Amino acid sequence: MDNQNCFHSKNYTLHWWFSDYSINEIPLETELLVLIGGNSWHINSLEITNLIKNRLVAGKTVAAICGAVDFLAKNDLLNDKKHTGNSVYLWQSYEQYTKLSRFLEEQVVGDEPLITANGTATLEFINQVMKTVHALPVDQIDKITNLHNLGFYKYCDKFGNPYAQRMSLHLFMI
């Protein structure tokens, strides 16, 4: 893998481009698989289903948002975990989705090793993912989320200017 596509920390290495891997070549030791949302999940893929199922059984984090959660519901990958998604009503025709009682009407739900979020929960989703992989201390993650949620000027009004205070605030493009 190209090291230009990596971020190294004392606790983890983040690879954000897997162009060198096909789906069945993604190493099982990869700690986090993020399934981005959108409308491209109306597919039938035993290869992707097995990849996700194997990772969950191995206790490796799978984080899914928006349409990716629909794929999980359709393929019997949510039934044994608490979860959320865009709307449980979208899944009524999914024969393999049987655990309506485990659906929580929340923006993001973490039930290790699974994280699910509805399509309007991008900030909450990133916040939960970063906390799960211990990307930064929790207070730093919350500061980043607040900055993006409030916007710079409202953040400054509420918490002060992060640059003027010389705080150690890592800004991530999310």
C-alpha positions in Angstrom: 0.0 0.0 0.0 1.2 3.5 -0.8 2.4 5.2 2.4 1.2 8.6 1.1 -2.3 7.3 1.8 -1.6 6.7 5.5 -1.8 8.7 8.7 0.2 7.3 11.6 -0.5 7.9 15.2 1.0 6.2 18.3 -2.3 4.2 18.6 -3.2 3.4 15.0 -2.5 3.7 11.3 -5.3 5.1 9.1 -5.4 4.0 5.4 -7.9 5.9 3.5 -7.5 4.5 0.0 -7.7 0.8 -0.8 -7.1 1.0 -4.5 -4.6 -1.9 -4.1 -7.2 -4.3 -2.7 -10.2 -6.0 -4.1 -13.0 -6.7 -1.7 -11.9 -10.2 -0.8 -8.2 -9.0 -0.3 -8.9 -6.5 2.5 -6.9 -7.8 5.4 -9.0 -9.1 8.3 -6.6 -7.4 10.8 -7.9 -4.0 9.4 -9.6 -2.6 12.5 -12.2 -0.4 10.8 -14.3 -0.8 7.7 -16.5 2.2 6.9 -19.4 1.7 4.5 -20.3 5.1 3.1 -23.9 5.8 2.3 -25.7 6.8 -0.8 -27.9 5.1 -3.3 -25.3 2.6 -4.6 -26.3 -0.1 -2.1 -29.2 -1.5 -4.1 -27.0 -4.5 -5.0 -26.9 -8.1 -4.3 -23.3 -9.1 -3.5 -22.5 -12.2 -1.6 -18.8 -11.1 -1.6 -19.6 -7.8 0.3 -22.1 -9.6 2.6 -19.4 -12.2 3.6 -16.8 -9.5 4.0 -19.0 -7.7 6.5 -20.2 -10.8 8.2 -16.7 -12.1 8.7 -15.5 -8.8 10.1 -18.3 -8.6 12.6 -17.8 -12.2 13.7 -14.1 -11.4 14.2 -15.0 -8.4 16.4 -13.6 -5.8 13.8 -15.5 -2.6 13.7 -17.9 -2.0 10.8 -19.4 1.5 10.5 -22.3 2.0 8.1 -24.3 5.1 7.3 -27.4 5.9 5.2 -27.9 3.4 2.3 -25.1 1.2 3.6 -27.3 0.4 6.6 -30.1 -0.6 4.2 -27.7 -3.1 2.7 -27.0 -4.5 6.1 -30.7 -4.9 6.9 -31.4 -6.5 3.6 -28.7 -9.1 4.1 -29.4 -10.2 7.7 -26.4 -8.3 9.2 -28.4 -6.2 11.8 -30.7 -8.8 13.5 -28.4 -9.5 16.5 -27.3 -5.9 17.2 -29.0 -2.7 18.2 -29.0 -0.4 15.2 -30.5 2.6 13.5 -30.9 3.7 9.9 -32.8 6.0 7.7 -36.2 4.5 8.5 -37.2 1.0 9.5 -40.2 1.4 7.2 -37.8 1.2 4.2 -37.0 -2.4 5.3 -40.5 -3.9 5.5 -40.0 -5.8 2.3 -36.6 -7.3 3.4 -37.3 -10.9 4.3 -34.1 -11.3 6.2 -34.7 -8.3 8.4 -36.6 -9.6 11.4 -35.6 -7.6 14.5 -37.7 -4.5 14.5 -37.3 -4.4 18.3 -33.6 -3.7 17.9 -34.1 -0.6 15.8 -33.5 2.6 17.8 -34.8 5.9 16.5 -31.5 7.7 17.1 -29.0 9.4 14.9 -26.2 7.0 15.5 -26.1 3.7 17.4 -23.0 1.8 18.5 -23.3 -1.9 19.5 -19.8 -3.2 19.2 -18.4 -4.0 16.8 -21.2 -2.3 14.7 -21.9 1.4 14.3 -24.9 2.5 12.3 -26.3 5.9 11.4 -29.0 7.5 9.4 -28.1 9.7 6.4 -28.6 13.0 8.3 -26.1 12.0 11.0 -22.7 12.6 9.3 -21.2 14.5 12.2 -22.5 12.1 14.9 -21.3 9.2 12.8 -17.8 10.5 12.4 -17.7 11.4 16.2 -18.7 7.8 17.1 -16.3 6.2 14.7 -13.4 8.4 15.9 -14.2 7.5 19.5 -14.5 3.8 18.7 -11.0 3.7 17.2 -9.5 6.1 19.8 -8.4 8.4 17.0 -7.9 11.3 19.6 -8.9 11.9 23.2 -12.6 12.1 23.6 -12.6 15.8 24.4 -10.7 16.6 21.2 -13.1 14.6 19.2 -16.0 16.5 20.7 -14.3 19.8 20.0 -13.9 18.9 16.4 -17.5 17.8 16.1 -18.7 21.0 17.9 -16.6 23.2 15.5 -18.1 21.6 12.4 -21.6 21.4 13.9 -21.7 25.0 15.1 -19.5 26.6 12.5 -16.4 28.6 13.3 -18.0 31.9 14.6 -20.7 30.2 16.7 -18.0 27.9 18.1 -15.9 31.0 19.0 -18.9 32.6 20.7 -19.5 29.5 22.8 -16.0 28.1 23.4 -13.6 30.8 22.4 -11.3 31.0 19.3 -9.4 27.7 19.1 -6.5 29.4 17.2 -6.2 32.4 19.6 -6.0 30.1 22.6 -3.3 28.0 21.0 -5.3 24.9 21.7 -4.2 21.7 20.2 -7.2 21.2 17.9 -6.8 19.0 14.9 -9.1 20.0 12.1 -10.3 17.1 9.9 -12.1 17.5 6.7 -15.3 15.6 7.2 
